[in-house]
């Protein structure tokens, strides 16, 4: 089994190369996944179902013999991509632990997604089928490459350095997301300045996110190629060779999970509190629009503010972890998330200033809690099986990410208001915090051989 390398073996240049993958993919996530793709796919789907005149149309799309409302197509696409990722990511992790140079595998997973994202420039008319296909490829590629990138954190930083390194990576991602989204919103807001119509501006913006992702991925792939080649791990040797070897390796890892109880406790805690975080983020736009009466321009400004503040928030939490430890810092972040929920409940309708103040608080805790969760987990996973465990980390996150939205939707339906639905999400932060407090990180690091 390979031993963790010390910081002297990892020059600053390698870490800077690693930061750039967060910079590369986060711009795609913000511009395409968060803001532009779902509304545009809905436009294409409505046009396919209703023809040129879509106002008042209630027709459905025929998707494999099933009638699908055009407004639901983007949600179903996201759900399908999430399920595919949850099924594939454990095997991606097993494969990443067998290769000698993970940076090569990072490019192999990232570039097909970047190509698919760039190809969204070809959308238009009523080509919703192409949009669904490209979104599936891009999303699965993104999540697979993220598993490899998370495992690379263990290759570029010693355990004591990972809080700061992970936080800087997240900060770089939020800065990139802010920069490209601001540029693309200028394009979409004034398409005539470039001789485009509104849809042409959206397609250009979608393509720019894919190009950004693909071009900047060259930096970590090339910059990390000089990392020492990884020796075969015990799990890989036991699994043998052949196309089914990663599957056999994954089975052995799952059977051995009981030897790492702290990693399991953390994983359970993360699945609970991260579901709360993701639901708050996903529900923010509908809450702001339907409950507080804000328009599209105000909501887009909110997204930009969150992205900008999250850059500083990730760095701030990295410093807090240096002083108080990652576990206490994440627990403090969960307390702040609970405060966010309670304050959002109290924001009066139309109070945009209070809403923006809340967005600042969200930005402060958003990047920090996720960055430190990644670095904390990296110290609990066994040496030589980092990618496999990060595959389980990402797969579990996607396999449970529907629970928060289900609770939010059910409470909103029963109560007739989004306010009590938002308060119901407090349970995820409270339960997740209680579970996280029970994790013994020192014992977990010793069990995992992380020092």
N, C-alpha and C positions, 0 to 999 in steps of 0.2 A: 504494500500500500504506500502511495506517495506521501511524503511529509509536507506540511505547509512550508512555504518558502518565506524567509524573513524579508523585512522591508528593504535591506540592502540589495536584494536580488531584483528589485522592482524600481527602476528609476522613475523620476517624476514624469518623464515623457510617456511611459506606458500608461500611467494613470490618466494623464491628459487625453490620450487616445481613447481610453475607456469612457471618459466623460462624454465624448462626442457621440456615442451611440444614443444616449439619452437625448442629446441635442437633436440628433437626426430623426428619431421616431416620434418624439413628443410634438414636433411641429405638425406631422401628419395627424396625430391623434386629435390635436386641438382644432385645426382647420377643417379636416374632413370628418372625423368621427363625431366630434362634439358639436360642430356648428353647421356645416354646409351639406353633408351628404344626405342625411335623412329627409330634410325638407325637399331637396331636389329629386330624390327618388320618388317621393310622394307625388310630385308634379308629373313625373313621367308615368307613374302608375295610373293617376287619374286621367291623363290624356289617353292612355291605352284603353281604359275602361269606358270612357265617356265620349271620346272624340274631341274636337276642338273646343266645344262648349262644355265646360265642367261645372259651372255654377248650378247648384241645386241637384247635381247628379248623384244618384245613390247606387249606381251599378257596381258590380264586383268584378274582380279579375279572376280568370280561370287559371289556377295554379295547380297543375297536375290533377285536374278534375275537381278541385276544391275551390269554392268561391271565397275570395279574400278581399276584404275592404281595402281600397288603395291606401287609406290613411294608416292601415296596420302593417303594410308590407315591410316598411323599414324596421319595425319592432320585431317582426317575425324573422327577418334577415339577421338581425343582431342575436336573437335567441338561437337560431340555427348555428351561427358562427361560434357562439359561446359553447354550445353543446359539442360541436366538432373539436374545438380546442380542448375542452375538458377531457375528451376521450383520447386525444393524440398526445397531449403534453407529457404524461408520464413516460411514454415511449421516446419522445424527443429527449427527455432528460437522461434516460438510459443510454441512448446513442451518444449524447454529448460527453458522457463519462467514459466512453470507449475510444474516442478520437484523441490523437496526440496533440493536435492544435485546434483548440476551440474557436479561435478567431476565424479560421477558414469556414467552420460550420456556421458561424454567425452570419457571414456573407451569403452562404448557400441558402439560409432561411430568409434573410432580410430582402435580398434583391428580387425574388419573385413577387413579394408583396409590394415593393416599390414600383416594379413594372406595372402591376395591376392597378395601383393607385394612380400612376401617371396616365394609364390608358383610359381613365375616367373622362379624359378630354373628348373621347369618342361618344360619350353619352349624348342624348338629345332625342327629339321626337318622342317616340313612345318605347324606347329601348330599355325598359325596366329589367328585362331578363339579363342583359349585359351588366347592368348596374348591380344586380344581386350577385352574379358570378364574380365580378371584380371585388366586391366587398367581402365575399367569403374568402377568396384567395388572400386579400390584403390582411384581413383580421387574423386568420390562422397563421400566416407568415409572421405577423407582428408578435403574436403570443409565443410562437416557437422561438423566434430570435430573442425574445425577452428572457426566456429560460436560460439560453446560452449566455446572454449578457450578465444575468444575475450570477451565474456560476463563475464567470470571469472575474467577478469581484473578489472571489477567494484566491484568484491567481495574481491579482495586481496589488493586493493589500493584505498585510498581516492582520490577525484578529483585532488587535488593539487599535488599528487605524481605520477599520471599516466604517465606523459611524461617520467620521468626517468625509471619507471618500464617497460613500453612498449618498450623503447629503449634498455634496458638490455635484454629483451626477444628476440628482433630481433637480437641483437648482438650475443647472445648465438646460435641462429639458423644459422647465417652465419659462426660462428666458427665451428659448427658441420658439416655443409655442406662442408667446406674446408677440414676438417680432414678426413672424410670418402671418399670424392672424391679423395683426394691425395692417400689414401691407395688403393682404387679400380683402379685408373689409373696405379699404380705400378703393380697390379695383371694383368690387361689387357695388359700392355706393355710387361710383361715377364711371360706369362702363363706357360711356360715350367718349371719354378722354382717350381711350385706346381704340376707338372705332369698333366697339363691341356692343352687342345687346346684353340684356340682363343675364340670359342663360349662358351666353358665350363667356361672360365674366366669371360666372360660377364654375364653368368647365375649366377655364384657365386657372382658377384658384385651386381646384381639385388637383389638376396636373402639377401645379407648382409644389404642392405638398408631397406628391410622390417623387418628384425630381429631388427635392430637398432631402428626403429620406434616403434615396438611392445614392446620391452624390456624397453626402456626408458619411455614409456607411463605409466608404473607402478608407476613412481615417482610422477607425478601430481595426478593420481587417488588416490593413497594411502596418499600422503602428504597433499591433500586438503580435505580429508574426514572429518577432524575435524572442518572445517569451520561451523559456525552456520547454522542450517537448515533454509532455506528460507521460509517465510510465504507466503500464497497464495496472489497473487496480485488482485487488483480490476478487471483487465481484465480477469483473470482466473476465479474469482468468477462469473462474469457476463456471461462468456461463458458456465458455467455449467460443467457437467461431460459427460463422454462417449467418444467413439473414434473420434467423429467429433468436440469435444470441442476445440482442437487447431485450427481447421479451422475457427470456429466461432470467436475465440479470434483474429485470424489474420485479419478477416474481420473488426472487431471493431477497431483494431489498424489502418488499412488502412484508415478507415473513419475518424479517429481522427488525422491523420497526419497534418491537417491544423492548429492544435493547437501548432505545433512545427515548425514554419517557418524557424528558423535558422538551425535546423537539416536538413530540406529539401534543403536549400541553400547549406549547406556543402556537402550533398550527391550528388547534381548535379555537384558541382565543382569537387568533388573527382572522379566521373565517367568520367569526361572529362580529367583531368590531369593524372589520373592513367592509362587511356587507352594509353596516350602518352608514359608513362614510360614503360608499358608492351610491347608496340610495338617496342620501341627502344631496349629493352632487347631481344625480340624475333627476331628482324631483324639483330641484331649485327653479328651473325654468318654468315648469308648469305651475308651481306654487306662486312664482312672481307674476305670471300672466293671469292665471285664473283667480287666485285669492287676493292678490294685491293690485291687479289692474295695470301692470306695466306693459309697455309696448316692446316690439322687437328691438328697436334701437337701444332702449334702456337695458334690455337683457343682454345684448351683445356687449355693451359697455361694461356690464357687470362681469362677464366672462373675461374681458381684457384686464379688468382690475384684479380679479382673483389670480390670473396668470402672473401679472406683474408682482403682486405682493408675495405669491408663493415662492418666487425666486429667493427673496430675502428670508422668508419663513423657513425654507429648507436649510439655509446656512445657519440661521439662528438656532434651530433645533440641533444641528450638528455641534454647535458650541455648548448648548445645554447638556448634551450627552457627555461631552468631555468633562463637565463639572459634576453632573448628578448621575450619569450612567444612562444608557439607552432605555432600560426598562422603566425607570422613574420618569424619564422624559416622555415616553410614549403614554404612560399612565396619566401624566399631566395633560398631554394632548387630548386624551379621551375625556377628561374633565371639561376641557375647553369645547370639545365637540358637543357635549351635553349642554353647555351654556349657549352655544350656537342655536341648538334646537329650541331652547326655551325663549331666547330672544326673537327668533324668527316667528314663533307663535304670537309674540306680543307686538310685532310690527304692524302699525295701522295701515289700512288700505290707502295706497297712493303715496305713502311716505318714502319717497325714493332716497332721500338723504340717509334715513335710518337703514334702508336696504343696502346702500353702498357701505355704510359703516360695518354692517354684518358681513359683507363680502370681504372686507379687509381682514376680519377675524378668521373667516374661512380660509383665506389665502395663507395666513400665518400658520395654521395647523395642518393644512392639507398636505403640503409637500413634506413637512417635518415628520409627521407620524408615519407616512408611507416609507420614507427614506430610512428611518431608524428601524422600522419593522423589518425591512430587507436586510440591513446589516446585523440586527439582532439574531435573525434566523440563520444567517450565514455562520454564526459562531456555535450553533446547536446542531448542525448537520455533520455527519461523519466525513472525515477527510477521504477523498477519492470518490465520493458519491454526491458531490455538491449539486451537480446538474440534475441528477435524479430527484433529489429532495426539492430543489426549486421547481422541477416539473410537477411534483405533487402539490407544492405551494400554489403555483399558478392554476393548476387543474382544479384543486379544491376551491380556490377563490371563485372560479367560473362555475363550478358545479353547485355552489350555494348562493350565487349572486342574485337569484330570483327571490329569495326569502324576504329580503327587505322591501322590495317593490311589491311583493304580494301583500305583506302586512300593510304597507302604505295604501295600496289600492282598496283592500277590504275595509279598512277603517274609514277611508274617504267615502266609500259607497254606503256604508252603514250609517255614518254620521251626517253625510251630505256636506261635509266641509273638509278642506285640506288641513286645517289647523290641528284638530285632534290627531289626524293621520301623521302629521309631522312629530307630534309629541310622543306617539307610540314608538318612534324610532329610538327613544331614550333607552329602551330595553336592550338594544344591541350594544350600546356603549357601556351600560352598567354591567351586563353579563360578560361582555368581552373583557372589561377591566378587571372584574373579579377573577376570571380565568387567567388573565395575564399576570396578575399579582402572585399566583401560585407557581409560576415558573421559576425554577432555581437555575439561573443562567450559569453560575460558576460550575455547578455539578454537570449541567448539560454540556458545557464546553469540555470538561474533563472526559465525559463519556464519549464525545465525538472526536477527541484527539486534536481539538483546535487550540489547545493551550490555555 
